[in-house]
């Protein structure tokens, strides 16, 4: 399945793994790359030395291209921006800010830059800044989200840009992937479905919570603060929403969720931790290896596209 994306990134399939904080570490990134997609190490708010070590460990497990997701609000963003150059990383995805000040350095190093965007305006700005492609992420996604759904966001961004668009948010099977191609996307970014693959180092409690999730199980907190986050409902989301409805301050709400994602991912606290997940969790019901999942995804997508008949 060759597209502009596979050629630009040097990968077999147009599938990018989401750079999920605490989840997207080197085991998962290498497994996705070995399966034919593009694995991503999520730098989140970790220090540069940790990211460097993750990159080197990933290289021990794969000789395929992989990338690093840099959260630009991180206090270590500037250092990590240099680390990816020093370590010869092929691809950088970015979130929570604009990568413009690092673009010249990355382009000089031959790094492909893929910002994650949630609006047409930001997508156009990223193209002007020199991005190689963008990830158009709909509100169905897990973690920090925008307002537009994938269905409406992707075609509008496709129409506005000349560079390839990757679709994200609410994609876990061949139906979702094929649908995004019909919307004009050249590839997909998938997060939640990769959380539960065998190679993922996420706590078993977190994986089981996703596998048992129903269609109505996700909640969005933080709309009042301007920083909405999607996670699966539990004691934490219930308390957060209660406080939010009472008009709690931003500081009080932030304190409530401090360290919440680590609690869930590493410690397995799925009641008091933040179980970030996309709305698609209700569709994810089986445990597979990365290779099995990617192969299934591609097989389903190809069959759907080949079998689609708009007119008899």
N, C-alpha and C positions, 0 to 999 in steps of 0.2 A: 504494500500500500504506500506508493510514493506520492508525496505532495511537496509543495514549496518548503514546508516545514522540515520534512525528513532530509531534504537535500541541504538546506541551510545548516541543520544541526548535526548532520552526519549520523542519523539514527535510522532504524528500520521502520518503525511505526510512528505516526504522528500523535504520540501520547506522552504528555509531560506529567510527572508526579508533583502534586502540590507541595510547597515548602513549609509544611506544618510545624510550628514550634513544638519542641520536645518529641515529636513523632518522626520527623524527617531526618533521621541520622544516617550514618554511613552504611549500615547493613541494608536498610531499605533502599537507599539511593542506588547502591551497587546492584541490588537484585532487580530493580526496575530497568536499569541500563542493560544488564545482562539479558533481560527478557525482550529487549528491542525498543524500549521507550527511552525517555530521558529522566534518569533519577535526579533528585534534587536534595541537597543538604540544607536544612532550614537553620540559618544562623540565629534567627530570633534576636534575643538581647544577650546572647552569649559573648564572651570575650574573644578576641581575635586568635589567641593561641589555641582555644578549643576548636575553632573553625579550621585552623591549619591542620590540627591533628586529625580531624574528621576527614578532610580532603585526602590526606596521606593514607589513611586507613581504607578509604573507598578505593583508592588506586591499587591497593593490594588485592582487592576483591574483583575488580573489573578493569579491562583495558578499553572499555567503551566510553564515549563522552558522557559526562554528567555535569550538573550545575550546582550553583549555590544561590539560595534565596536570601537576599539582604533586606532586613527591615530597616528602612532608612532613618527611622526615629531612634534606633538603638544608639546608645552612647559610644558604641564601638564601631559604628558604621564606617567611619573614615579609615580606621585601621583594617577592617575586613575588606574594604574596597581595594586596598593595596595587596592584601594577602592573596586574593583570587588571581591577581596578576602574577605575583611571585610564584605561586604554585601551579600556574599553567591551566587554570580552570577554563573550560571552553565556553560556558554559558552562565549568565547571571540573570536571575529573575529578581524583581524588586517590588516592594510594597511599602505602604505607610510613608509616602513622601515622593519627591522627584529625584531621579538619579542624574540630573543634568550636570552637576559639578564633577561627576566622576566619568562622564561619557567619553571625553577625549582620551583619558588614560586607558579606559577599557577598550575603546576602538583601536587604539594604537597597538594594544596587545592582542588584537584579533578576537576579542571576546564578543560573543553574540549577546545583546542586551534585550531582555523581554520584561518590560514593566507590566504589573497587574493593574488594570484600570476598571473603574465602575461607571464611567461616564464618557460620552462622546468628546466632550471638551478636553478631558485629561488625555484621552487617546490621541487626539490631534496634536496636543502639546508634546506628547512623547514621540510621535513621528517626526515632528519638527526638530526635536532634540537629537535625533539620530537612532532611535530604537529600531531594531531589526524586525521585530514583530511585537504584538501586545497580547496579553491575556485579558479577554473581556469576561469579567466575573460577575455573574448574576447573584441576586439576593438569596437564591436557594442554597448557596455555598455555606460551609461551616466556618466558624470563627468570625473575624471582622468582615462586615458586609456593606454593600451599598443598598440602594432602593429598587433599582430596575431588575426585572426578571431576566434570565438568560434569553428567553424567547424574544423579548423586545430589544434587549441591549445588543446582542450579537449582530443582527442585520443592520442596525443603525451605525455601529462602529465599522462594519465591513464597508458600508456605503461611503463612510467619511474618510477612509484611509486607502493608501495604495500598498502598504506593507501587509503581510499575512496576519490574520486574526486567529487566536486560539480561544476556544470557548470553554468556560468553566462555570460550575454551579449546577447541581442536579444531574450529573452524568455518572452513570455507573455500569451501563450495559450497552449492547450494540444499538438498541433503539435510540438511546440518548446521543450516542456518537454519530449515528447516521443522520439524526435530526439536525445536529449542529452543522453538518456538511451542507444540508439543504438550506440552512440559514446563511451560508457563505463562509463558515469557518474552515480553516485549513488543518485544524488539529484540535485536540482536547487537552485540558488539564483536569486531572482527577485527584481528589484528596481522600474523602471518606472511605471509598472502596479499598484504597491501599492501606488504610489503618489496620484492616483485619487480615491481610495476607500473612502467610506463615512466617515470612522473613521479618515482618514488623516486630520491633522490640517493645511495643506498647503492652502495658499490663493486661493480663487475661480478662480482668473485670471490665475494662474499657472495651475490649473487643466484643465480649459477650453482650454488653449493653447495646452496642450498635447492631449486632446480629439479631437481637430480640426487639429492636425498635419497631414501632408502628408508624404509620404515615402521619399521625398527629402529635408525635412525640417531641418535635423540636420547638424551642422557644427563643425569642429574640429579646435580649436584655440590653439596656444602655441607650435606647432610642432618645431618652430625655437628655442624655449627655452629649449626643452627637457622635457617639462611638458604639453603634449597635454591634452586638456579637450574637451569633447563633450557636446554641448548644442543645443537648438533649435535656429534657426537663428532669429536675431532681430537687432536693432540698435547697440547694444553692440558688437555682433559678427562681424558685418560689419565694424565697426570702428577698432576693434582689428585686423582683417585680413588686413585692409588697412595699419595700422601702421606696422604690421608684415612684409608686403611686401616692406615697405619702409626702413626696417632694424632698426626699433625702438629698444631701449635698453630693457633689461629684466626688469629693474626698472620702465621704462615708461609703459610697458605693464602690469606689476603687479599693478601699481597705478590705471590703467584704470579699472581693475576688482575688486579692493579692496571692499569688502562688497557686491559684486554683487549678490551672491547667496541669502543672507539675504533679499536684496532688492526685489528679485523675490518671494521667498517663504513666507516671512512675510508681506511685504508691497504690494505685487501684481504688482510690476513694471516689466511687461514682455517685455518692450521695452529697458529699460536701465539696467535691471538686468540680471543675468545669469540664464537662464532657462535650467538647466542641465537636460538632458533626453537622453535615449538610442535611437538608430535608430528604435526600435520597436514601438515608439510612434504612427506611422501611422497606426498601427494595433489595437490600443486601442480606442474603440468607445463608451463604455458604463460605466455608474456609478453603482457600486455594493457595497454592504457591503463586509467586509473582508471575512466573512463566505461564502457568495454567490460566491465570486470570487474564493476562494480556492476550494469549492465544484465543481464548474464548471470546473476548471483546472484539478482536479483529475478525474472527470467523463470523460472528453474529452481524457485525457491521457490513461486511462484504456481501453476505447473503441478502440482507435487507435492501441494500442499494441495488444489487443485481435483480432482485425480485420485484422492486417497486414499479408499478404500472399506473400511470396517472389516467390513461385513457385505454379503453378496450377497443 
